[in-house]
């Protein structure tokens, strides 16, 4: 597990509306406790306040011939060098100055995005990870992403029905 415990922020991305790509913020953004990325459409009182996607996942999509970049999968933070998918729910991660807790791995894609229609597939529902913000902090490109404490596979912020929906989608 040691090899996946630290990485860095490659990009911080926001959008004013849900359902589309996010725009990289060169100067970074503020993460607000119990809310998410300031000014982002996905911020709010729920368990998917901040989304992360590994740059390595974006590179896989590029290798499939897709013209995609940071923010195109609607992730708030594009990371590099940390294996996000190896982390159990409840893991606490310091991203720049913010403290986050892993609340969901992947998501159910209820409406097919533009990338799905272009490629016949989208990696984000499988490889995107979601966090709740525990502490305020600034996050900018180049900041470290560091595991503070491994979780036990549960997160008190995640509603049981969200986990059930994911389980059913993966089996179906």
C-alpha positions as CSV (number, residue, x, y, z in Angstrom):
1,X,0.0,0.0,0.0
2,X,2.9,2.4,0.6
3,X,3.5,3.0,-3.2
4,X,0.0,4.6,-3.6
5,X,-0.1,6.9,-0.5
6,X,1.2,10.1,-2.1
7,X,0.8,12.0,-5.3
8,X,0.2,15.5,-6.5
9,X,-2.5,17.7,-7.8
10,X,-2.2,18.1,-11.6
11,X,-5.3,20.4,-12.0
12,X,-8.2,21.9,-10.0
13,X,-11.4,22.2,-12.1
14,X,-14.8,23.8,-11.6
15,X,-18.0,24.4,-13.4
16,X,-21.0,26.6,-12.7
17,X,-23.5,23.9,-14.1
18,X,-23.8,20.2,-13.6
19,X,-23.6,17.8,-16.6
20,X,-20.6,19.1,-18.4
21,X,-16.8,19.4,-18.5
22,X,-15.1,21.5,-15.9
23,X,-12.6,24.3,-16.6
24,X,-9.1,24.1,-15.0
25,X,-8.4,26.9,-12.6
26,X,-4.7,27.9,-12.9
27,X,-4.6,29.5,-9.5
28,X,-6.5,26.6,-7.8
29,X,-9.6,26.9,-5.7
30,X,-10.9,26.9,-2.1
31,X,-12.4,23.8,-0.6
32,X,-15.0,24.6,2.0
33,X,-15.7,22.1,4.9
34,X,-19.0,20.3,4.6
35,X,-19.6,21.8,1.2
36,X,-16.9,21.2,-1.4
37,X,-15.1,23.3,-4.0
38,X,-16.2,27.0,-3.8
39,X,-18.2,28.0,-6.8
40,X,-18.6,24.5,-8.2
41,X,-22.0,23.2,-9.2
42,X,-21.5,19.9,-7.3
43,X,-20.7,21.6,-4.0
44,X,-23.4,21.1,-1.4
45,X,-24.6,19.1,1.6
46,X,-24.2,15.6,0.3
47,X,-21.6,12.8,0.2
48,X,-20.0,13.6,-3.2
49,X,-18.7,17.1,-2.5
50,X,-15.3,16.8,-4.2
51,X,-14.5,14.5,-7.1
52,X,-11.0,13.2,-7.9
53,X,-9.8,11.4,-11.0
54,X,-6.2,10.2,-11.7
55,X,-4.4,11.7,-14.7
56,X,-3.4,8.1,-15.4
57,X,-7.1,7.3,-16.1
58,X,-7.3,10.3,-18.5
59,X,-4.2,9.0,-20.3
60,X,-5.9,5.6,-20.8
61,X,-8.8,7.4,-22.5
62,X,-6.4,9.3,-24.6
63,X,-4.8,6.0,-25.6
64,X,-8.3,4.9,-26.8
65,X,-8.2,7.9,-29.2
66,X,-10.2,10.3,-27.2
67,X,-9.3,14.0,-27.3
68,X,-9.7,14.6,-23.5
69,X,-7.8,16.6,-20.9
70,X,-8.0,17.7,-17.3
71,X,-11.5,18.5,-16.2
72,X,-13.2,16.9,-19.2
73,X,-14.6,14.1,-17.0
74,X,-16.1,16.7,-14.6
75,X,-13.6,16.0,-11.9
76,X,-12.8,18.7,-9.4
77,X,-9.2,17.6,-8.9
78,X,-7.0,15.7,-11.4
79,X,-4.3,13.8,-9.4
80,X,-1.1,12.1,-10.5
81,X,1.0,9.4,-8.9
82,X,-1.5,8.1,-6.3
83,X,-3.6,5.0,-6.8
84,X,-7.0,6.4,-5.8
85,X,-8.9,3.2,-6.6
86,X,-6.8,1.2,-4.0
87,X,-8.0,3.4,-1.2
88,X,-10.9,2.0,1.0
89,X,-13.9,4.1,1.9
90,X,-13.3,6.3,5.0
91,X,-9.6,7.0,3.9
92,X,-8.6,10.6,4.9
93,X,-6.5,12.4,2.3
94,X,-4.9,15.8,2.6
95,X,-5.2,17.6,-0.8
96,X,-3.2,20.8,-0.6
97,X,-4.5,22.5,2.5
98,X,-7.9,20.6,2.6
99,X,-8.7,17.4,4.5
100,X,-11.1,15.1,2.7
101,X,-12.7,11.7,3.5
102,X,-13.3,9.1,0.8
103,X,-17.1,8.6,0.6
104,X,-17.7,6.8,-2.8
105,X,-15.7,5.0,-5.4
106,X,-17.3,5.3,-8.9
107,X,-20.8,6.4,-9.6
108,X,-23.9,5.3,-11.5
109,X,-24.2,7.2,-14.8
110,X,-27.9,7.9,-15.2
111,X,-27.5,10.1,-18.3
112,X,-24.8,9.2,-20.8
113,X,-22.3,12.1,-21.1
114,X,-20.8,13.5,-24.3
115,X,-17.7,11.4,-23.7
116,X,-19.8,8.2,-23.5
117,X,-21.4,9.1,-26.9
118,X,-18.0,9.8,-28.5
119,X,-16.3,6.7,-27.3
120,X,-19.1,4.3,-26.3
121,X,-17.7,4.3,-22.8
122,X,-16.7,6.7,-20.0
123,X,-14.1,5.9,-17.4
124,X,-15.4,8.3,-14.7
125,X,-18.3,6.1,-13.4
126,X,-15.6,3.4,-12.7
127,X,-12.5,5.4,-11.9
128,X,-13.7,8.7,-10.4
129,X,-13.7,8.9,-6.6
130,X,-15.7,11.2,-4.3
131,X,-15.0,12.8,-1.0
132,X,-16.6,14.9,1.7
133,X,-14.7,18.0,2.8
134,X,-13.7,17.8,6.5
135,X,-11.6,20.9,6.7
136,X,-11.3,24.1,4.6
137,X,-8.2,24.6,2.5
138,X,-6.8,26.0,-0.7
139,X,-5.8,23.5,-3.4
140,X,-3.7,24.4,-6.5
141,X,-1.8,22.5,-9.2
142,X,1.5,21.1,-7.8
143,X,0.1,20.6,-4.2
144,X,0.6,17.2,-2.6
145,X,-2.1,14.6,-2.3
146,X,-1.3,12.5,0.8
147,X,-3.1,9.7,2.6
148,X,-3.4,10.7,6.3
149,X,-5.3,7.7,7.5
150,X,-6.6,4.6,5.7
151,X,-10.3,3.9,6.1
152,X,-12.0,0.7,7.2
153,X,-14.2,0.4,4.1
154,X,-17.0,2.5,5.5
155,X,-17.9,6.2,5.5
156,X,-20.5,7.6,7.9
157,X,-21.3,10.3,5.3
158,X,-22.3,7.9,2.6
159,X,-26.0,6.9,2.5
160,X,-26.5,3.1,2.3
161,X,-28.8,3.6,-0.7
162,X,-25.9,5.1,-2.7
163,X,-23.8,2.1,-2.0
164,X,-26.6,-0.3,-2.9
165,X,-27.2,1.6,-6.2
166,X,-23.5,1.1,-7.1
167,X,-23.6,-2.5,-6.2
168,X,-26.7,-3.2,-8.2
169,X,-25.3,-1.3,-11.3
170,X,-22.1,-3.3,-11.2
171,X,-23.9,-6.6,-11.0
172,X,-26.5,-5.7,-13.6
